[in-house]
Amino acid sequence: MPDQIDDNLLQSEPYDGPFSFYNIDDLQFPLLISVPHAGRLYPEEIVENLAVPATHLLRLEDRYADRLASSAIAAGFPAIIARRPRAWVDLNRNRSEIDTAMVVGLSSSQLPTPSRKVRGGLGVVPSRLHGIGTLWKKKWAWEDISNRLECDHEPYHSNITTILENMRRKFGGAILLDLHSMPPLDEDDSVDIVIGDRFGRSAGSRYSELSLALFRRSGIAARLNHPYAGGYILERHSKVEADIHALQLEVNRACYLDAALREPGDQISMMADHIENLSRRLADQVSGQFLLAAE
């Protein structure tokens, strides 16, 4: 049986829609912030079907990554933030990435060959965690999974598409900043932020180079594409030929959470300010007002 839910960790607040939107009605900048994995509102269906201690689901969260967007939002940058957790639906996966072993009423013949992520248990609805095992006591009905895709997954992406296109029409171009967090890397060198541009496929090199240079000049150890190059969100929404670019930011949780990597730490405001600064520089670059040479 799963542990009793700790309200300070897995929240169960009244449901008020799958997303929070900020500053999208009167666009002031050609940059949209997306935060797909910071949702902390766990539906009862998730909690009741857990086959593991509830706190294991924290491994799926980009814990408090939404707080990293707070300074940029306060400055007027548009943002879309998922409120449902990744355990409910992973917005950074293709809707066809489903582990059919955990679904009743869906055959593997109806889907493409499973991706590496699906085989590892991390499809559009996570099925298991490495070292932990299967997450769910009972299989999910396909009707339930399909409902999540139609009510959460597709609207998230259709909203991003609409906002970016509105930006392109207004400003001549647009950029998506997809905000995530990562566990501390198990390496000798310390990395604070990994910038992903799908090896140049999702954004013009000037945006990646600007981001690297800006972080490094601020004393932040930044790296490009290793080990996180960007996922489905970048693949779906970048249209470089139409001047719609997309970058992924993976922020080391040790840079903004407490020592236990569970609650906001003293550095979270500073990191949020760095992300606001980057957002401004990227927006200026889209508008042709600013150029920062790479180191």
Secondary structure, 3 states (H helix, E strand, C coil): CCCCCCCCCCECCCCCCCEEEECCCCCCCCEEEEECCCCCECCHHHHHCECCCHHHHHHHCCCCHHHHHHHHHHCCCCEEEECCCCCCCCCCCCCCCCCHHHEECCCHHHCCCCCHHHHCCCCCCCCEECCCEECECCCEEHHHHHHHHHHHHHHHHHHHHHHHHHHHHHHCCEEEEEEEEECCCCCCCCCCEEEECCCCCCCCHHHHHHHHHHHHHCCCCEEECCCCCCCHHHHHHCEHHHCEEEEEEEEEHHHCECCCCCCECCCHHHHHHHHHHHHHHHHHHHCCCCCCCCC
